[in-house]
Amino acid sequence: MNLIALLFFQLSNIDEGYLSLMNDDNETRDDLKLPEGDLGKEIQVKFDNDEQLMLTVLKAMGEEAVVGTKPLTK
């Protein structure tokens, strides 16, 4: 049985092509790469402009990848 999940993280930093992410429990992770292509460019530009972002991560078949962004709402 394959499990598919959408996870949501706040972007806190980008360091050498890796994303620093925090979940709702204030747990952090630094193991996801900045996506390639237009999505990665969009994330980098928004981060460089000090925009607060939530990133959507798709988890499926043992792999995880950032698939979307949205502005962080308080």
N, C-alpha and C positions, 0 to 999 in steps of 0.2 A: 504494500500500500504506500503510495507516494503522498507525502504531506506537502501542502502549499500554504504559505503564510505570508501576510503582509505585516511588516514591522515598521515602527515609526521612531525616529531618533532626531534629537536636536544636534545640529552641526556645531561643534565648538572650535575646530581647528582643521587646517589642511597642512600636512607636513610631508614633504618629499613624495607627493602623490598619494598619500594615505589620509583617510578621513578620520578625525577624532569625533566620535559620536557618543551621545548620552541618552539613555532611555528615561522613562517616567520615574524609575526608582533611583535615579542619579548614578546608575552604574555606567561606566564608560567602556568603550572599545575602540581600538585603533587598527583593526585588521582589514578594513574594506578599502579598496583602491578607489580613487576618484575615477568615475566612469570616463570612457573615451567618447569622442564625438561631441555633438551639440549639448547633450545633457551635462557632461563634465565641464564644458566651457561655461555654460550657464551657472553652474554651481560655483565655479571659481570666480566669475565676475561678481556675482551677488555677494560672495564671501569677502572679496576684496573691497566691495562697497559697504562693508559692515552691516549687511542685511542679516537678520536672524532667520534661520531656515530650519524647517523640519524636512527630513529626507525620508522617503518611502523606500523600504528595502524589501525585495521579493526573495523569499526563501523557498527553494524547491529542489528536490533531488540532491540534497547535500550541498547545494551551492547558494550563495547569496549575492545579490547585486542591487545597487541603487537604481530605481526605475522612475523616480519622480521627486519633485520638490514642492513645497508650499511655504508661504510666509509663516513665521512663528507667531501665534496669537497667545496672548497672556491669559 
